Amino acid sequence: MTGTYHQLALADVRAGMVLSDVLLDPQGQVLLPQGTVLTVAMLALMPRHGIDMLPVLAGDTSPEQDAANHAHHAARLVHLFRKTDPDAGDDWATSLLHRFVHDFRVGRQESDHA
């Protein structure tokens, strides 16, 4: 889906917001497809499936929320690549993957605010 998105804490998500990506449970099973308009009932079931963050299409958010989203994405990237050094240069595939994930998750938000 085109457009910007935000990774919001479940408590900040409201009925009527739209998923920007496919929603997967912790085991990788599809819970909801991309583009789903979230309902109160759907949101109530998220904790049962281990979901505490949702990728939703961006509306107007505060600078504080933008900063929190950026920090979340940066921390997630560090966690995902915790067992490798993407800057080492000896593993070009990991370095390339790190760059793509960074540009998708963190870089998009940086360029949106520039």
KAHUMO-V694115 format. One line per field, one symbol per residue. ss: DSSP state (H for helix, E for strand, - for the rest). phi: phi as a letter, one per 20 degrees, with the letter a starting at -180 (. if undefined). Layout:
ss: ???
phi: ???
//
This chain:
ss: ----EEEEEHHH-----EE---EE-----EEE----E--HHHHHH-HHH---EEEEE-----HHHHHHHHHHHHHHHHHH-----------HHHHHHHHHHHHHHHHHHHHH--
phi: .eoebcedfgfeedgofdfecfedegenefebfgnfefdgffffegffemecccecffdecfgfffffffffffffffffdfecdfefnecffffffgfffgffedffffffee
//
